[in-house]
Amino acid sequence: MKKDLIFPIIIAVAVLVVIGVFVGIIKAKNTPPTDNTMIFFYGDTCPHCQLVEEFFAENNVTEKIEFEQLEVYNSVANAKTMADRAAKCGLSKEQLGVPLLWTGSECFGGDVDIINYFKEKLGL
């Protein structure tokens, strides 16, 4: 009789492990970035954001420097995160726009300033 229970127990444990892994992944994706996480905020139709993204691609920036990229036009949560970080830099809602880079302690706005920030970090 004990042999009959081993297989169902193994299956049940495996299912619980798989469920636990998926719950952990979902929670990690829904966790807002910490204050010291570098974040590039952009809009999906923003031409200045596109210039920064082209610079990222041409210089393999995402492979060399760790940071998050959050699209704000289609995500209320991402827009709120951007407003929170901008407020830490003393920017009002009227001054908000994309592209915006939060370095973990300061903000850079506009394609030129953001590209120059990364050029300096990469020694270009």
C-alpha positions in Angstrom: 0.0 0.0 0.0 2.9 2.4 0.7 4.1 2.0 -2.9 0.8 3.1 -4.2 1.1 6.4 -2.4 4.6 7.3 -3.5 3.8 8.4 -7.0 0.8 10.6 -6.1 2.9 12.3 -3.4 5.8 12.9 -5.8 3.3 14.5 -8.3 1.7 16.6 -5.6 5.1 17.9 -4.4 6.2 18.7 -8.0 3.0 20.6 -8.7 3.4 22.6 -5.5 7.0 23.5 -6.4 5.9 24.6 -9.9 3.1 26.8 -8.5 5.5 28.3 -6.0 8.0 29.2 -8.8 5.2 30.9 -10.9 3.9 32.8 -7.9 7.4 34.1 -7.2 7.9 35.2 -10.8 4.6 37.0 -10.9 5.4 38.8 -7.6 8.8 39.8 -8.9 7.3 41.3 -12.0 4.7 43.3 -10.1 7.2 44.7 -7.5 8.0 48.3 -8.2 11.6 49.3 -8.6 13.5 50.4 -5.5 14.5 54.0 -5.1 18.1 53.3 -6.0 17.3 51.4 -9.2 18.4 53.2 -12.3 15.3 53.6 -14.6 14.9 54.9 -18.1 11.4 56.2 -18.6 10.1 56.4 -22.1 7.0 56.6 -24.2 6.3 54.1 -27.0 5.7 56.9 -29.6 8.2 59.5 -28.3 10.7 60.4 -31.0 13.3 61.7 -28.5 13.0 58.4 -26.6 13.6 56.6 -29.9 16.9 58.4 -30.3 18.0 57.3 -26.8 16.9 53.7 -27.6 18.9 53.8 -30.9 22.0 55.0 -28.9 21.4 52.0 -26.5 21.3 49.6 -29.4 24.3 51.0 -31.3 26.5 51.0 -28.1 25.2 47.8 -26.4 24.3 49.9 -23.4 21.8 47.4 -21.9 24.5 44.8 -21.9 27.1 47.0 -20.2 25.0 48.9 -17.6 22.2 47.5 -15.6 19.0 49.5 -15.5 15.2 49.2 -16.0 13.2 50.6 -18.8 9.7 51.6 -18.1 7.1 52.7 -20.7 4.8 55.3 -19.2 2.2 56.1 -21.9 0.4 52.8 -21.5 1.0 52.1 -17.8 -0.4 54.0 -15.0 1.9 52.2 -12.5 5.0 53.2 -14.5 3.8 56.8 -14.9 3.3 56.9 -11.1 6.8 55.5 -10.6 8.2 58.2 -12.9 6.3 61.0 -11.1 7.6 59.7 -7.7 11.3 59.7 -8.9 10.9 63.1 -10.6 9.6 64.5 -7.4 12.8 63.3 -5.6 14.6 65.5 -8.1 12.4 68.5 -7.4 10.5 68.3 -10.7 6.9 69.2 -10.7 4.2 67.4 -12.7 4.2 70.3 -15.2 8.0 69.6 -15.8 7.5 65.9 -16.4 8.2 64.4 -19.8 10.0 61.6 -21.5 12.6 60.6 -22.0 13.6 60.8 -18.3 16.4 58.9 -16.6 16.5 58.3 -12.8 20.0 57.3 -11.8 19.1 56.3 -8.3 19.9 59.8 -7.0 19.3 62.3 -9.8 17.3 62.9 -12.9 18.3 63.6 -16.5 15.7 64.7 -19.0 15.8 64.8 -22.8 17.7 62.7 -25.3 20.9 64.8 -25.3 21.4 64.8 -21.5 20.6 61.1 -21.2 22.9 60.1 -24.1 25.6 62.2 -22.6 25.1 60.6 -19.2 25.6 57.1 -20.7 28.5 58.2 -22.9 30.3 59.4 -19.8 29.5 56.2 -17.9 30.8 54.1 -20.8 33.8 56.3 -21.5 32.7 57.2 -25.0 
